[in-house]
Amino acid sequence: MFAARRVERLLLRRDDPDVPLYLVRWPGLVAALITAADEDDLVDILDETANPEGCTWSVYRGPVCIEFTLNAAVNIDEKDEPRQRPLERDQIRIGDVSRICNRDTMTATIPGDSDTAYKMVESITRTAFPAVHAVVDTPRETLPEAQVRAALQAELDVLVKSSWQHEQTKRRADPDSRIAATMGTSPRLIAHWNKQRAAAEERARDAPPPKKPTRPSGKPGPKKPTRTR
């Protein structure tokens, strides 16, 4: 049932510019930017990675500047220094490509010399990691290590709270929580899947019965003769 629902969602997901972009804070020191049709769809997407219980999120409207690099080693033989002529193809040598061979195709990085990327980091940190943002939001070039450690400890309190949520889910007796505990996911996601299944069954009941096939003339075909003993 749940596997079929996930396949249906993947097929229906569309590249729609109006689909919101969510900033997700995982219980640990990780944040993510994810597009989803709505919050239920977002929880379903988060479940692809890990248990979404304990995650928080909000719609993100800040800047986005991320670079994606293919995981291949490339070396360029420079004949002149500085370069005096256009690059030729035989100057480019492709080295290790084992990561791509193992389907580890690319790496996402934040460019360090981009003003837009800096604003993105500042915006995400302010929302997802407020304790850290309160420490780094200063013109000082170097931050006191003790303050940074205290801020990180405050951020990790979210992880402790999430752990307690997981244990409470295991102890609940309602069907959604019992299934969620077995599957290692959120009761909200189980409830969403059940709602989708009920809606699909309701649509199937309301659908008109299929019409009987007719001959090309539009008249029903002849009845099959009945056997007599």
N, C-alpha and C positions, 0 to 999 in steps of 0.2 A: 504493500500500500504506500509506504513512505517513499520507497525507491521510485515508484511510478510518479508520485507527486513531484519529486525532485526533477525527473526527466521532463515533466510537463513544464515546470518553471523555467528550466534552461532553454526549452524550445520557445517559450513565450517571451523571454527577456529580449528587449529590443534596444537598438541604438537610438534613443530618443533624447534630444537635447533638453527636454523638459523634465526628465527623470532627475530627482535630486541627488546631490553629492553629499554623502554623510561623512562626518569626521567621527571615527569610532575610537574610543579609549578601551583597550583591553585591560584586564585587571593588573597585568604586569606593567613594565615600562615600555609599552608598545602602543602606537596609535596607527590608524589606517584611514585612507580615503577610499570610499566605496560608493559606487552608484547603485541605487536600488529603487524599484518602483514605489515601495512604501516601507514602513518599519518592519512589517512581517516578512517581506521579501529580504530585507536587510538581515534579519536574524537567521533566515534560511541560508543566506550567503556566508555569514559568519560561521555557521555550523560546518561548512566545508573545511574550515581550518581547525577549529577547536570548539569546545563547549562555550556557547555564547552567553551563558548565564554569568552575570556579573559585569558584562560590558555596558558601557554608557555611550550615547551618541547624540549628535545634533547635526542639523543641516549646515554644511560648510559653504560659505560664500566668499572666502578669501582667495588670494592668488594661488596659482599652482605652477610650479616650475621644477620639473623632474627630468633627468636625462636617463636614457636607456642605452646601455652598451652591450653589444654582443660579446659573449664570453669566449673570445678567441685572441690569442697572442699575435700581434702584428708588429713587425719590425720594418723600418724604412732605412735603406742605405743612402745616406746623404753623401753625394759626390762633391758637393761644393758647400762651403760654410762662410758666409750665409748662402742660401740657395740662390743661384744665378739663372737657373733654367727650370722649366716646368718638370714636374715629377714624371718619371717614366715607369711603365708597368713592371719592368724587371727589377726595379728598386724596392718593390714591396714584397716582403716575404711573410707568409702565413706560418706561424709556429703552432703551439699547442692548441688543439681544438677538442680536447677530450671532454670538456664540460658540455659543449654543444652535442657531441656524440651521445652523451648520457642524458640529453634533453634538458640540461640546465642551460637554457638558451641565452638569457640576458640578465644583467644586473642593473638595478635602479640606483641612481645616486643623485644627490642634491648639489648642483654646481656652487662652488664656493665663492665665485666672483660675480654673482648675479644679484642685483638689488631686489628683483622680484622673488628670487629664491630665499633671500634673507627675510623678506616680509612674510613669505609663506611659513617659514620656520617660526617666526615670532608669533604669527596668528595661531598656528597649531599648538605651540607651547602654551600660550595664554589660556586656550580653551581646554586642552587635554591634560596638561601638567601644570596647574596653577601654582603649586608650591615651588616648582623649579623656576617657573616664570618670574615669581616674586624675587628670586635670588639673582637671576641673570638679567633682569630688567634694570640695568645700571650701566653707566658709562665706563665703569672700571674695566680695565683690560683683563686682569686676572681676578678670579673670584676666590674668596676664602674657602678652603677645602671643607672646613667644619660646617659651614652653611650649606654647601652643596650636598654633603652627606645627610644633613638633617632634612633637607628638602626631598631628597630621594627616599628617605625613610618615611616621610609623610605620604609620598606618592604610593609607596608599597603597602600602605594601610588599606588601599583599595583591594590589593591581592588577598590580604587577610580577610576582609569582609566577604569577598567572593568565595573564599574557601568555606566560610560559615554558611553561605547560601547553598553551596553544593551539598553540604552535610544535611541541611534542613530539607532539601529536596529528597534526599535518600530516606528520610524519616517520615515523610508525609505518606498518607494512605490513599489519597485520591488517585484515580487511574492515570491521569496525565503525568503526575509526578513520578509514579512508579515506572512508567514507560521511559520517561526522561532519564531517570536514574540508571536504568538498564542500558540505555543508548548513549549515556554521557552527553546529554544535551539539555536544553532549557524546556521547562514545562510549557512556556509560551509557544515554543515552536511546535510541540506536540498538539496543543490546542488549535494552532493555526492549521496544521495538516488535517486534523479531524474536521474542522470547519470546511476546508476545501473539499474533503471527501464527501461530506454531507451535501454540499452544494452540487457536486457532480452527480450524486445519486438522485437528488431532486430534479435536476435537469433531465436525467435519463427517464424518470417516471413521467415527466410532463411531455416528453417527445412523442409525436404521433407515431402510430405503428407503421411499419413499412408497407407500401402498396404491393398488391399481388402483381406478378409479372403478367403482361398481356401480349397477345400476338400482334404482329405489325399492323393489322387492320384495326386494332383497338378492341377486338372482341376477345373474350377469354378463350383459352385453348380448350380442346375437347377433354372431357373427363376420362380418366384411366378406366379401362374395363375392370369390373369386379370379378374375382375368381369365384367359381361355384364348384362345390364338391359333388 
